[in-house]
């Protein structure tokens, strides 16, 4: 049985993907730096995670979020 969903969902936009990728990179760098006891790099990676969050918000405001003017949903 197949059901069609018109719900665009959340997180399936260029803004969300960009934010998540930047934050994943930041957390990976932070974890490695924590392991090697490099506190400066840990704090810099925390700052990068915040930058990822801000970038997602900026891209959403620019229309690249779900429901934005530049967002084009893909078929499943």
Helices and strands as residue ranges (DSSP letters): H 14-35, H 39-59, I 60-64
